[in-house]
Amino acid sequence: MNYSAFHKLSYGLYVIATELNGEKVGYIANTAFQITAEPSKIAISCHKNNHSAQKIIDSKKFSISVLKKEVDTSLIGKFGFMSGADIDKFQGVETIVAKTGAPIVVDSSVAWFDCKVLDYSDVGSHYLIIAEVVDGDKLSDEEPLTYAYYHAKYKMLSPKNAPTYIEKEKLGDEPEPIVYEEVTEEASDQTPGDDGIFSCNICGYQYDPEEGDPALGIPPGTPFEDLPDDWKCPLCNASKEDFTKV
């Protein structure tokens, strides 16, 4: 099988969120799709290891926030690369509620849907959760963020909990961005010392000196070694020491 064929399937990027017994939880998803028109139903795919998975099933509700193309990357880092078991992902994030009471993230979003869970299926590593859309709204005419644009801009493969994850070995010689890797002690001890592109060992984000990090006040042309010591990865908030040269 040519596994690179899967890369031709199209996806968006969304924040899925719910609330159970006063606890708000949420995660970044690339699999949310409409399955019927009348009544309007949507399905999502959630990894069983996600802190949100069982809470969505137990609460029987969730929201979908459609992220905008030029998303605030800190939102991706918080909801995509951190666990709700360790931090409050919603701190400093603007949310509203609609009919179900699920928190709806409106920061960096162009639209949202409020959903009532109807059923779910165990499909192996993930739950396939089917819900009826009970409310929704458009927030902006800006373009939505696509998975293809996200990968092209941040040069990343799918993380292991994503339903689209494919092992690098199965891709053969197919050119792809850097693979998401766990931090290792050996990698963390390396000290950057020259110009070039550096990759975050936590989430795979690549710092390109030619682009800099304007959102955090780093102008284009700034070498990695000249970044402030307290500079953090714009996606997952990892320290400068967690980067290695590509």
WOVEN-V194699 format. One record per residue. RES is the residue in three letters. NEAR is the number of other C-alpha atoms within 12 Angstrom. Layout:
res=<RES;RES>
near=<NEAR;NEAR>
//
This chain:
res=<MET;ASN;TYR;SER;ALA;PHE;HIS;LYS;LEU;SER;TYR;GLY;LEU;TYR;VAL;ILE;ALA;THR;GLU;LEU;ASN;GLY;GLU;LYS;VAL;GLY;TYR;ILE;ALA;ASN;THR;ALA;PHE;GLN;ILE;THR;ALA;GLU;PRO;SER;LYS;ILE;ALA;ILE;SER;CYS;HIS;LYS;ASN;ASN;HIS;SER;ALA;GLN;LYS;ILE;ILE;ASP;SER;LYS;LYS;PHE;SER;ILE;SER;VAL;LEU;LYS;LYS;GLU;VAL;ASP;THR;SER;LEU;ILE;GLY;LYS;PHE;GLY;PHE;MET;SER;GLY;ALA;ASP;ILE;ASP;LYS;PHE;GLN;GLY;VAL;GLU;THR;ILE;VAL;ALA;LYS;THR;GLY;ALA;PRO;ILE;VAL;VAL;ASP;SER;SER;VAL;ALA;TRP;PHE;ASP;CYS;LYS;VAL;LEU;ASP;TYR;SER;ASP;VAL;GLY;SER;HIS;TYR;LEU;ILE;ILE;ALA;GLU;VAL;VAL;ASP;GLY;ASP;LYS;LEU;SER;ASP;GLU;GLU;PRO;LEU;THR;TYR;ALA;TYR;TYR;HIS;ALA;LYS;TYR;LYS;MET;LEU;SER;PRO;LYS;ASN;ALA;PRO;THR;TYR;ILE;GLU;LYS;GLU;LYS;LEU;GLY;ASP;GLU;PRO;GLU;PRO;ILE;VAL;TYR;GLU;GLU;VAL;THR;GLU;GLU;ALA;SER;ASP;GLN;THR;PRO;GLY;ASP;ASP;GLY;ILE;PHE;SER;CYS;ASN;ILE;CYS;GLY;TYR;GLN;TYR;ASP;PRO;GLU;GLU;GLY;ASP;PRO;ALA;LEU;GLY;ILE;PRO;PRO;GLY;THR;PRO;PHE;GLU;ASP;LEU;PRO;ASP;ASP;TRP;LYS;CYS;PRO;LEU;CYS;ASN;ALA;SER;LYS;GLU;ASP;PHE;THR;LYS;VAL>
near=<8;14;19;22;14;19;21;12;15;19;28;28;41;43;48;46;49;45;31;25;13;12;23;36;41;46;46;45;40;38;35;33;28;21;17;14;11;11;15;22;26;34;33;45;37;40;32;25;21;31;33;40;37;28;31;44;32;20;27;29;45;52;51;50;47;44;41;34;26;25;32;24;31;29;36;39;28;32;39;35;40;29;24;28;18;12;17;18;35;30;17;13;24;17;27;24;28;25;19;29;28;38;37;44;42;35;31;32;36;30;30;38;46;37;43;34;30;25;22;25;21;18;15;13;20;25;28;29;37;32;36;32;32;27;28;26;23;20;22;19;14;17;21;28;33;25;32;26;22;31;27;18;23;35;28;32;35;36;28;25;29;31;28;28;25;25;23;23;15;16;21;14;12;17;16;24;25;29;30;31;25;19;22;16;12;14;23;22;15;18;18;26;18;17;20;24;29;35;38;42;37;35;37;38;44;39;41;30;25;19;22;27;28;16;19;20;14;23;18;19;20;23;25;38;26;21;31;18;15;13;26;28;38;34;35;32;29;28;25;35;33;35;42;34;30;23>
//
